[in-house]
Amino acid sequence: MPDKLIGVYNVMYTAVALPDGKGWAAHLTIFGPSSNPMHRHAVYPEQRVSQDKVFVTCEEAEQEALRVAEEMVHAANATPTHD
């Protein structure tokens, strides 16, 4: 499963073959910051993203999952905090 560090978030993204064998789905997990990589905290547990899309190749599904992750992390960082 490919992974990428985006800011303080560790993103794991992958493609999963659909049960009917007719394409790929994009899956994503986002882990929050942790001082111990053995005890990561999933702030977005693994699940399918872009559920209305079926991808022809594994690579297309992985790229979609990564795109969604980048969008989610960007949106989370842009959210104002309440003091």
Backbone as XML, in Angstrom:
<?xml version="1.0"?>
<chain id="A" units="angstrom">
  <residue number="1" name="MET">
    <atom name="N" x="0.856" y="-1.166" z="0.000"/>
    <atom name="CA" x="0.000" y="0.000" z="0.000"/>
    <atom name="C" x="0.904" y="1.233" z="0.000"/>
  </residue>
  <residue number="2" name="PRO">
    <atom name="N" x="0.803" y="2.061" z="-1.032"/>
    <atom name="CA" x="1.624" y="3.277" z="-1.071"/>
    <atom name="C" x="1.258" y="4.224" z="0.073"/>
  </residue>
  <residue number="3" name="ASP">
    <atom name="N" x="2.236" y="5.001" z="0.510"/>
    <atom name="CA" x="1.949" y="6.007" z="1.529"/>
    <atom name="C" x="2.717" y="7.279" z="1.222"/>
  </residue>
  <residue number="4" name="LYS">
    <atom name="N" x="2.242" y="8.363" z="1.830"/>
    <atom name="CA" x="2.859" y="9.672" z="1.605"/>
    <atom name="C" x="2.616" y="10.529" z="2.840"/>
  </residue>
  <residue number="5" name="LEU">
    <atom name="N" x="3.612" y="11.295" z="3.214"/>
    <atom name="CA" x="3.466" y="12.248" z="4.307"/>
    <atom name="C" x="2.993" y="13.568" z="3.711"/>
  </residue>
  <residue number="6" name="ILE">
    <atom name="N" x="1.826" y="14.024" z="4.169"/>
    <atom name="CA" x="1.274" y="15.303" z="3.727"/>
    <atom name="C" x="1.133" y="16.163" z="4.977"/>
  </residue>
  <residue number="7" name="GLY">
    <atom name="N" x="2.016" y="17.128" z="5.118"/>
    <atom name="CA" x="2.039" y="17.907" z="6.356"/>
    <atom name="C" x="2.395" y="16.972" z="7.497"/>
  </residue>
  <residue number="8" name="VAL">
    <atom name="N" x="1.557" y="16.931" z="8.537"/>
    <atom name="CA" x="1.800" y="16.050" z="9.679"/>
    <atom name="C" x="1.023" y="14.744" z="9.564"/>
  </residue>
  <residue number="9" name="TYR">
    <atom name="N" x="0.304" y="14.564" z="8.472"/>
    <atom name="CA" x="-0.536" y="13.380" z="8.285"/>
    <atom name="C" x="0.161" y="12.338" z="7.417"/>
  </residue>
  <residue number="10" name="ASN">
    <atom name="N" x="0.080" y="11.088" z="7.846"/>
    <atom name="CA" x="0.591" y="9.979" z="7.053"/>
    <atom name="C" x="-0.598" y="9.387" z="6.308"/>
  </residue>
  <residue number="11" name="VAL">
    <atom name="N" x="-0.540" y="9.432" z="4.995"/>
    <atom name="CA" x="-1.637" y="8.994" z="4.150"/>
    <atom name="C" x="-1.277" y="7.665" z="3.498"/>
  </residue>
  <residue number="12" name="MET">
    <atom name="N" x="-2.151" y="6.696" z="3.625"/>
    <atom name="CA" x="-1.986" y="5.422" z="2.931"/>
    <atom name="C" x="-3.132" y="5.333" z="1.929"/>
  </residue>
  <residue number="13" name="TYR">
    <atom name="N" x="-2.775" y="5.124" z="0.678"/>
    <atom name="CA" x="-3.775" y="5.078" z="-0.374"/>
    <atom name="C" x="-3.543" y="3.837" z="-1.222"/>
  </residue>
  <residue number="14" name="THR">
    <atom name="N" x="-4.615" y="3.267" z="-1.718"/>
    <atom name="CA" x="-4.476" y="2.045" z="-2.494"/>
    <atom name="C" x="-5.656" y="1.853" z="-3.425"/>
  </residue>
  <residue number="15" name="ALA">
    <atom name="N" x="-5.518" y="0.881" z="-4.299"/>
    <atom name="CA" x="-6.598" y="0.459" z="-5.182"/>
    <atom name="C" x="-7.029" y="-0.934" z="-4.752"/>
  </residue>
  <residue number="16" name="VAL">
    <atom name="N" x="-8.316" y="-1.172" z="-4.804"/>
    <atom name="CA" x="-8.854" y="-2.484" z="-4.457"/>
    <atom name="C" x="-9.668" y="-2.976" z="-5.646"/>
  </residue>
  <residue number="17" name="ALA">
    <atom name="N" x="-9.375" y="-4.198" z="-6.079"/>
    <atom name="CA" x="-10.114" y="-4.779" z="-7.196"/>
    <atom name="C" x="-11.564" y="-4.998" z="-6.784"/>
  </residue>
  <residue number="18" name="LEU">
    <atom name="N" x="-12.484" y="-4.610" z="-7.643"/>
    <atom name="CA" x="-13.901" y="-4.807" z="-7.364"/>
    <atom name="C" x="-14.248" y="-6.283" z="-7.466"/>
  </residue>
  <residue number="19" name="PRO">
    <atom name="N" x="-15.208" y="-6.740" z="-6.663"/>
    <atom name="CA" x="-15.530" y="-8.171" z="-6.633"/>
    <atom name="C" x="-15.925" y="-8.757" z="-7.986"/>
  </residue>
  <residue number="20" name="ASP">
    <atom name="N" x="-16.532" y="-7.952" z="-8.840"/>
    <atom name="CA" x="-16.949" y="-8.470" z="-10.138"/>
    <atom name="C" x="-15.800" y="-8.509" z="-11.150"/>
  </residue>
  <residue number="21" name="GLY">
    <atom name="N" x="-14.629" y="-8.025" z="-10.740"/>
    <atom name="CA" x="-13.460" y="-8.046" z="-11.604"/>
    <atom name="C" x="-13.499" y="-7.030" z="-12.729"/>
  </residue>
  <residue number="22" name="LYS">
    <atom name="N" x="-14.392" y="-6.060" z="-12.620"/>
    <atom name="CA" x="-14.561" y="-5.088" z="-13.704"/>
    <atom name="C" x="-14.084" y="-3.698" z="-13.311"/>
  </residue>
  <residue number="23" name="GLY">
    <atom name="N" x="-12.950" y="-3.626" z="-12.651"/>
    <atom name="CA" x="-12.401" y="-2.326" z="-12.328"/>
    <atom name="C" x="-11.805" y="-2.277" z="-10.934"/>
  </residue>
  <residue number="24" name="TRP">
    <atom name="N" x="-11.463" y="-1.055" z="-10.553"/>
    <atom name="CA" x="-10.763" y="-0.803" z="-9.299"/>
    <atom name="C" x="-11.456" y="0.306" z="-8.532"/>
  </residue>
  <residue number="25" name="ALA">
    <atom name="N" x="-11.393" y="0.222" z="-7.204"/>
    <atom name="CA" x="-11.912" y="1.260" z="-6.327"/>
    <atom name="C" x="-10.743" y="1.924" z="-5.608"/>
  </residue>
  <residue number="26" name="ALA">
    <atom name="N" x="-10.896" y="3.210" z="-5.292"/>
    <atom name="CA" x="-9.869" y="3.962" z="-4.566"/>
    <atom name="C" x="-10.144" y="3.867" z="-3.066"/>
  </residue>
  <residue number="27" name="HIS">
    <atom name="N" x="-9.130" y="3.489" z="-2.298"/>
    <atom name="CA" x="-9.254" y="3.391" z="-0.840"/>
    <atom name="C" x="-8.211" y="4.286" z="-0.180"/>
  </residue>
  <residue number="28" name="LEU">
    <atom name="N" x="-8.549" y="4.764" z="1.014"/>
    <atom name="CA" x="-7.721" y="5.756" z="1.688"/>
    <atom name="C" x="-7.784" y="5.588" z="3.197"/>
  </residue>
  <residue number="29" name="THR">
    <atom name="N" x="-6.637" y="5.793" z="3.856"/>
    <atom name="CA" x="-6.539" y="5.885" z="5.307"/>
    <atom name="C" x="-5.652" y="7.087" z="5.617"/>
  </residue>
  <residue number="30" name="ILE">
    <atom name="N" x="-6.055" y="7.895" z="6.592"/>
    <atom name="CA" x="-5.233" y="9.036" z="7.009"/>
    <atom name="C" x="-4.942" y="8.892" z="8.497"/>
  </residue>
  <residue number="31" name="PHE">
    <atom name="N" x="-3.652" y="8.912" z="8.828"/>
    <atom name="CA" x="-3.214" y="8.831" z="10.223"/>
    <atom name="C" x="-2.754" y="10.200" z="10.691"/>
  </residue>
  <residue number="32" name="GLY">
    <atom name="N" x="-3.114" y="10.543" z="11.923"/>
    <atom name="CA" x="-2.682" y="11.798" z="12.522"/>
    <atom name="C" x="-1.259" y="11.700" z="13.019"/>
  </residue>
  <residue number="33" name="PRO">
    <atom name="N" x="-0.725" y="12.827" z="13.479"/>
    <atom name="CA" x="0.652" y="12.845" z="13.974"/>
    <atom name="C" x="0.820" y="11.928" z="15.186"/>
  </residue>
  <residue number="34" name="SER">
    <atom name="N" x="1.990" y="11.306" z="15.270"/>
    <atom name="CA" x="2.299" y="10.420" z="16.390"/>
    <atom name="C" x="3.799" y="10.418" z="16.612"/>
  </residue>
  <residue number="35" name="SER">
    <atom name="N" x="4.196" y="10.388" z="17.850"/>
    <atom name="CA" x="5.623" y="10.315" z="18.163"/>
    <atom name="C" x="6.141" y="8.885" z="18.027"/>
  </residue>
  <residue number="36" name="ASN">
    <atom name="N" x="5.236" y="7.922" z="17.911"/>
    <atom name="CA" x="5.614" y="6.522" z="17.787"/>
    <atom name="C" x="4.892" y="5.915" z="16.583"/>
  </residue>
  <residue number="37" name="PRO">
    <atom name="N" x="5.608" y="5.613" z="15.508"/>
    <atom name="CA" x="4.952" y="5.080" z="14.312"/>
    <atom name="C" x="4.281" y="3.723" z="14.526"/>
  </residue>
  <residue number="38" name="MET">
    <atom name="N" x="4.608" y="3.052" z="15.626"/>
    <atom name="CA" x="3.958" y="1.775" z="15.930"/>
    <atom name="C" x="2.564" y="1.974" z="16.516"/>
  </residue>
  <residue number="39" name="HIS">
    <atom name="N" x="2.244" y="3.183" z="16.925"/>
    <atom name="CA" x="0.940" y="3.478" z="17.529"/>
    <atom name="C" x="0.293" y="4.647" z="16.807"/>
  </residue>
  <residue number="40" name="ARG">
    <atom name="N" x="-0.032" y="4.423" z="15.561"/>
    <atom name="CA" x="-0.647" y="5.479" z="14.773"/>
    <atom name="C" x="-2.139" y="5.566" z="15.082"/>
  </residue>
  <residue number="41" name="HIS">
    <atom name="N" x="-2.659" y="6.766" z="14.947"/>
    <atom name="CA" x="-4.075" y="7.028" z="15.199"/>
    <atom name="C" x="-4.738" y="7.392" z="13.879"/>
  </residue>
  <residue number="42" name="ALA">
    <atom name="N" x="-5.650" y="6.547" z="13.422"/>
    <atom name="CA" x="-6.339" y="6.812" z="12.160"/>
    <atom name="C" x="-7.405" y="7.885" z="12.384"/>
  </residue>
  <residue number="43" name="VAL">
    <atom name="N" x="-7.183" y="9.050" z="11.807"/>
    <atom name="CA" x="-8.185" y="10.120" z="11.895"/>
    <atom name="C" x="-9.227" y="9.953" z="10.787"/>
  </residue>
  <residue number="44" name="TYR">
    <atom name="N" x="-8.904" y="9.143" z="9.798"/>
    <atom name="CA" x="-9.834" y="8.770" z="8.732"/>
    <atom name="C" x="-9.575" y="7.295" z="8.444"/>
  </residue>
  <residue number="45" name="PRO">
    <atom name="N" x="-10.339" y="6.408" z="9.086"/>
    <atom name="CA" x="-10.097" y="4.969" z="8.924"/>
    <atom name="C" x="-10.238" y="4.533" z="7.467"/>
  </residue>
  <residue number="46" name="GLU">
    <atom name="N" x="-9.597" y="3.417" z="7.137"/>
    <atom name="CA" x="-9.616" y="2.962" z="5.748"/>
    <atom name="C" x="-11.043" y="2.795" z="5.243"/>
  </residue>
  <residue number="47" name="GLN">
    <atom name="N" x="-11.267" y="3.392" z="4.081"/>
    <atom name="CA" x="-12.542" y="3.238" z="3.408"/>
    <atom name="C" x="-12.421" y="3.668" z="1.958"/>
  </residue>
  <residue number="48" name="ARG">
    <atom name="N" x="-13.435" y="3.308" z="1.231"/>
    <atom name="CA" x="-13.464" y="3.664" z="-0.184"/>
    <atom name="C" x="-13.807" y="5.139" z="-0.331"/>
  </residue>
  <residue number="49" name="VAL">
    <atom name="N" x="-13.121" y="5.806" z="-1.240"/>
    <atom name="CA" x="-13.414" y="7.207" z="-1.565"/>
    <atom name="C" x="-13.836" y="7.266" z="-3.034"/>
  </residue>
  <residue number="50" name="SER">
    <atom name="N" x="-14.464" y="8.356" z="-3.403"/>
    <atom name="CA" x="-14.972" y="8.513" z="-4.774"/>
    <atom name="C" x="-15.808" y="7.288" z="-5.153"/>
  </residue>
  <residue number="51" name="GLN">
    <atom name="N" x="-16.790" y="7.009" z="-4.308"/>
    <atom name="CA" x="-17.570" y="5.781" z="-4.424"/>
    <atom name="C" x="-18.344" y="5.654" z="-5.729"/>
  </residue>
  <residue number="52" name="ASP">
    <atom name="N" x="-18.604" y="6.755" z="-6.383"/>
    <atom name="CA" x="-19.355" y="6.699" z="-7.630"/>
    <atom name="C" x="-18.467" y="6.439" z="-8.849"/>
  </residue>
  <residue number="53" name="LYS">
    <atom name="N" x="-17.171" y="6.261" z="-8.610"/>
    <atom name="CA" x="-16.238" y="6.059" z="-9.717"/>
    <atom name="C" x="-15.636" y="4.662" z="-9.684"/>
  </residue>
  <residue number="54" name="VAL">
    <atom name="N" x="-15.523" y="4.065" z="-10.872"/>
    <atom name="CA" x="-14.823" y="2.797" z="-11.050"/>
    <atom name="C" x="-13.671" y="3.082" z="-12.000"/>
  </residue>
  <residue number="55" name="PHE">
    <atom name="N" x="-12.477" y="2.660" z="-11.609"/>
    <atom name="CA" x="-11.279" y="2.960" z="-12.382"/>
    <atom name="C" x="-10.841" y="1.753" z="-13.188"/>
  </residue>
  <residue number="56" name="VAL">
    <atom name="N" x="-10.344" y="2.015" z="-14.375"/>
    <atom name="CA" x="-9.918" y="0.951" z="-15.282"/>
    <atom name="C" x="-8.636" y="0.306" z="-14.785"/>
  </residue>
  <residue number="57" name="THR">
    <atom name="N" x="-7.715" y="1.119" z="-14.253"/>
    <atom name="CA" x="-6.423" y="0.582" z="-13.804"/>
    <atom name="C" x="-6.221" y="0.823" z="-12.316"/>
  </residue>
  <residue number="58" name="CYS">
    <atom name="N" x="-5.355" y="0.023" z="-11.755"/>
    <atom name="CA" x="-4.950" y="0.163" z="-10.356"/>
    <atom name="C" x="-4.330" y="1.539" z="-10.121"/>
  </residue>
  <residue number="59" name="GLU">
    <atom name="N" x="-3.494" y="1.977" z="-11.036"/>
    <atom name="CA" x="-2.788" y="3.253" z="-10.902"/>
    <atom name="C" x="-3.768" y="4.427" z="-10.875"/>
  </residue>
  <residue number="60" name="GLU">
    <atom name="N" x="-4.812" y="4.384" z="-11.706"/>
    <atom name="CA" x="-5.811" y="5.459" z="-11.710"/>
    <atom name="C" x="-6.519" y="5.546" z="-10.363"/>
  </residue>
  <residue number="61" name="ALA">
    <atom name="N" x="-6.853" y="4.396" z="-9.789"/>
    <atom name="CA" x="-7.532" y="4.374" z="-8.494"/>
    <atom name="C" x="-6.614" y="4.918" z="-7.398"/>
  </residue>
  <residue number="62" name="GLU">
    <atom name="N" x="-5.343" y="4.532" z="-7.424"/>
    <atom name="CA" x="-4.397" y="5.037" z="-6.431"/>
    <atom name="C" x="-4.242" y="6.548" z="-6.537"/>
  </residue>
  <residue number="63" name="GLN">
    <atom name="N" x="-4.148" y="7.058" z="-7.747"/>
    <atom name="CA" x="-4.003" y="8.506" z="-7.934"/>
    <atom name="C" x="-5.238" y="9.257" z="-7.455"/>
  </residue>
  <residue number="64" name="GLU">
    <atom name="N" x="-6.410" y="8.687" z="-7.653"/>
    <atom name="CA" x="-7.641" y="9.315" z="-7.158"/>
    <atom name="C" x="-7.648" y="9.345" z="-5.632"/>
  </residue>
  <residue number="65" name="ALA">
    <atom name="N" x="-7.251" y="8.247" z="-5.006"/>
    <atom name="CA" x="-7.200" y="8.207" z="-3.547"/>
    <atom name="C" x="-6.225" y="9.255" z="-3.016"/>
  </residue>
  <residue number="66" name="LEU">
    <atom name="N" x="-5.072" y="9.390" z="-3.655"/>
    <atom name="CA" x="-4.097" y="10.395" z="-3.235"/>
    <atom name="C" x="-4.645" y="11.804" z="-3.436"/>
  </residue>
  <residue number="67" name="ARG">
    <atom name="N" x="-5.332" y="12.047" z="-4.544"/>
    <atom name="CA" x="-5.924" y="13.359" z="-4.802"/>
    <atom name="C" x="-6.943" y="13.710" z="-3.712"/>
  </residue>
  <residue number="68" name="VAL">
    <atom name="N" x="-7.785" y="12.755" z="-3.349"/>
    <atom name="CA" x="-8.789" y="12.986" z="-2.302"/>
    <atom name="C" x="-8.102" y="13.262" z="-0.974"/>
  </residue>
  <residue number="69" name="ALA">
    <atom name="N" x="-7.053" y="12.519" z="-0.658"/>
    <atom name="CA" x="-6.322" y="12.734" z="0.596"/>
    <atom name="C" x="-5.743" y="14.140" z="0.653"/>
  </residue>
  <residue number="70" name="GLU">
    <atom name="N" x="-5.115" y="14.570" z="-0.423"/>
    <atom name="CA" x="-4.534" y="15.912" z="-0.454"/>
    <atom name="C" x="-5.616" y="16.972" z="-0.276"/>
  </residue>
  <residue number="71" name="GLU">
    <atom name="N" x="-6.753" y="16.761" z="-0.894"/>
    <atom name="CA" x="-7.873" y="17.691" z="-0.760"/>
    <atom name="C" x="-8.386" y="17.725" z="0.691"/>
  </residue>
  <residue number="72" name="MET">
    <atom name="N" x="-8.497" y="16.554" z="1.312"/>
    <atom name="CA" x="-8.991" y="16.482" z="2.691"/>
    <atom name="C" x="-8.016" y="17.146" z="3.665"/>
  </residue>
  <residue number="73" name="VAL">
    <atom name="N" x="-6.734" y="16.884" z="3.508"/>
    <atom name="CA" x="-5.737" y="17.487" z="4.406"/>
    <atom name="C" x="-5.712" y="18.994" z="4.214"/>
  </residue>
  <residue number="74" name="HIS">
    <atom name="N" x="-5.781" y="19.452" z="2.985"/>
    <atom name="CA" x="-5.811" y="20.890" z="2.721"/>
    <atom name="C" x="-7.040" y="21.529" z="3.380"/>
  </residue>
  <residue number="75" name="ALA">
    <atom name="N" x="-8.194" y="20.897" z="3.259"/>
    <atom name="CA" x="-9.425" y="21.429" z="3.862"/>
    <atom name="C" x="-9.331" y="21.439" z="5.390"/>
  </residue>
  <residue number="76" name="ALA">
    <atom name="N" x="-8.724" y="20.401" z="5.955"/>
    <atom name="CA" x="-8.577" y="20.348" z="7.417"/>
    <atom name="C" x="-7.653" y="21.444" z="7.914"/>
  </residue>
  <residue number="77" name="ASN">
    <atom name="N" x="-6.603" y="21.731" z="7.157"/>
    <atom name="CA" x="-5.669" y="22.779" z="7.559"/>
    <atom name="C" x="-6.239" y="24.174" z="7.346"/>
  </residue>
  <residue number="78" name="ALA">
    <atom name="N" x="-7.225" y="24.309" z="6.466"/>
    <atom name="CA" x="-7.828" y="25.616" z="6.190"/>
    <atom name="C" x="-8.980" y="25.917" z="7.139"/>
  </residue>
  <residue number="79" name="THR">
    <atom name="N" x="-9.416" y="24.921" z="7.899"/>
    <atom name="CA" x="-10.544" y="25.115" z="8.814"/>
    <atom name="C" x="-10.113" y="25.973" z="9.982"/>
  </residue>
  <residue number="80" name="PRO">
    <atom name="N" x="-10.809" y="27.092" z="10.236"/>
    <atom name="CA" x="-10.419" y="27.942" z="11.370"/>
    <atom name="C" x="-10.681" y="27.234" z="12.690"/>
  </residue>
  <residue number="81" name="THR">
    <atom name="N" x="-9.812" y="27.508" z="13.640"/>
    <atom name="CA" x="-9.986" y="26.939" z="14.982"/>
    <atom name="C" x="-10.718" y="27.945" z="15.845"/>
  </residue>
  <residue number="82" name="HIS">
    <atom name="N" x="-11.409" y="27.434" z="16.863"/>
    <atom name="CA" x="-12.153" y="28.289" z="17.781"/>
    <atom name="C" x="-11.343" y="28.437" z="19.063"/>
  </residue>
  <residue number="83" name="ASP">
    <atom name="N" x="-11.121" y="29.651" z="19.477"/>
    <atom name="CA" x="-10.352" y="29.903" z="20.705"/>
    <atom name="C" x="-11.271" y="30.124" z="21.880"/>
  </residue>
</chain>
